Amino acid sequence: MPDGKRVLVFGESENDTKAIAELVRCLRSDLDVGTRREPIVLAKAADARKRKTNVEKIAAVVRADAAARPVHAVVLHHDCDAVEPAHVDESRRLETEAAATCAPARVVAATPAFELEAWWYLFPDAVAAYRPGWRRLARHGQAVGQIVNVKERLCADLRPTNPSKVKEYRESDSPGIAKKVRELGLCWSPQAQSASFDLFADKIRAL
């Protein structure tokens, strides 16, 4: 929607960036969402100086975009690599580090716990629609933000009975799964529980 508020999404990787952008569109179809391949969002493990430089590079991209049209918000994705409630401190860190340099655009953190793959457990219908040959996810009502090494767990849970005929899950599948979430309008009805997704969704809805 070109006339909507402009939102730019940055992530750990291009796949993550595209997937998060689709979720933003699902949560707020009135927003005009754009993605940026670079700079990527640096890990928490990077030293403070490198993270500061990284944020400044992100802010420079935002300012360049805003020269043509105001940027309402910036979404920064970073996996927690830890279970909930790790997302609370990680969200606060990202938003605090970027708030001043990205102003007047608002900063929203997308911090899945343990990894982005945990959020796909929320939407088994979208995953099944994306690749019908995978096993169906069945963690209804469970707190999926408590799954350690969730990327590997998701891959195992989806592994088909005949893997020679159906590709296993890869990170590159995330944008397609997120697109199905948007197309089916499932952001409003998750089938499992994730406090990290709820925090992200609440912030996007409040933009």
N, C-alpha and C positions, 0 to 999 in steps of 0.2 A: 504494500500500500504506500505509494510514493508520497502521499500527503500526510502520513502519520508522523509521530515523533521519531526522530532518527536515533537508532541504537546501534552501537558498534560492538562486535564480539571478538575477543581475543582468547586463545586457548593454549594448552600445552602442545598441541599438534593441530594440523589442518583437519584431521578427522574429528577431533574433539570440538574444534571451533564450529564446524558445520553442524555437528549434532546439537550442541548447545543452542545455536541459532534457531534450529527447527523447534526446539522446546520453547524458546522465547516466543516464536511465532504462534505456537499452539496456545500458550498462556495468554498472549495479548495479540490478537490478529490485527489490531489497529496500529501496531508499531511498524515502522519501516526499519527492518533489521538488515544490517550489513556485516560481512565477515572480513577479517583481515588475517592473511597468512602469517605476516610478520609485523612486529616482533612477537615471538612466543612468550608465554608467561613463564618466568623462571621458577624453579623449584624453591621451596622453603629452605632447602639445604644450601643454596647459594649464599655467599656471604652478603652482608648488608650493602656493601659498596656496589656489587654486581646487580643486586636487586634494585637499588636506587637508579642505576644507569638504565636498567631494563624498563622501569616505570617511566623514566624520562623519555625513552624512545617511543613507548606506547603513547604518552601524552603528545609527543610531536606529531604522530600520525593522526591523533584526534584533532589537534589544532589545524592541521592541513585540511582535513575533511570539513571541519567547522568553518573554514574560510569560504566555502561554497554554500554551506547550509548548516545551521546550528545542530549540534549533537546533544541530544537530551540525556543520554546515559551510555555508560561503558560497562560491558559485562566481561569480567575476568574469570576464566575457568582455571581451576587447579585441583587435581585429585588430592585427597588427604593422605593416602597411603596409610591410613589408620582408621579404626572403626569409630562410629559415633560415640561421644559427642565431639570428636576432634574437629568436625566441621565448624564449630562455633568459633574457636580461636583462629582457625585458618581463614574463615570469612572476615573476621575482624582485622586480621593482619593485612590481607590483600586490600581491603577497602581503606584502611588507615594509610597504608603506604602510597596509595594512588589518589586519594581524595584531593589533596592540594594541587598536584600537578595536572590532574584532569579537569579541574573545575573550569567553568561552571557545570560541566556535565556531571551527573550523578554516577557513582561507582557501585556496581552490584557484583558480588562474588558468587560464583558457581563452584561449590566445593563438595563434590560427591565423596561420601565415605563408603567404602574404602577406595573405590575407583568408580568411574562413570558407569561401568558395567552393572553396578548395583542397582542403578535406576532402571535398567531394562527389565528387572524382575517385577517392577511395578506395573508393567504393561505387557502381559503375556499375549494378548490378542494382537498387538502390533508386531511382536516378534514372530508370531505364527504367520501373520499375513506377509511379512517380509520374506521369510523362507519357510514354506510349509513343510519341507523335508526334515526340519529339526524336531527334536523332541519338545513337547510342550512344557513350558515352565509352570511349576506348581508350588509356589511359596505364598499362597494366599494368606494375607493377614500377618505374615512374618515381618520382623524388623530386619530388613535386608542390609541396613547400614551396619550390621554387626558381623557381616561375613568377611572374614580375613582372606586376602588374596582372591578377591571376588572375580577377577578376570578369568583366572584359571578355573574357578568353580563354575562360572557361567558356561565356559567352553565345554566342561565335562557334562553339565546338565543338559546342554543342547545337542550333544554329540548324537548323530543319527545312528540307527541300528545298522545301516549300510553306508559307512563313511566314504566308500569308494564312489558313490553316486551323488553325494551331497557334501559340499564344502563345509568344513568346520568354521565356527565363529572366528572372525579376525577383527582387529580394531577398525579396519576399514569398513566394517558392516555398520558401525554406529550411526553414521549420517542417514543411512537408509532406514534403520530401525526408527530413529527419531522422526524421520519424514512420515513414516506410517503412524506414529503416535499423533502427529499433527493432523494428517489426513483423516484419521478415525476420531479425532477430537477426544483423546483419552487422558489428557493432562488433568482433567477434572475428576477422574474416577480411577485412581490407582488401585491395584488389587493387592498390594502389599504395603508395608509401612517403611518410610524413610524420612527421618527428621531432617536430613541434609537436603533432600528434595523439597520438603515442605518449606524450609527456610528460604531456599532459592525461589520457589514459586510465589511465596508471599511477597518477596521483594519486587519481583517482576510485575505482579498484579498491582503493586502500589505505585508504579512509575507513572 
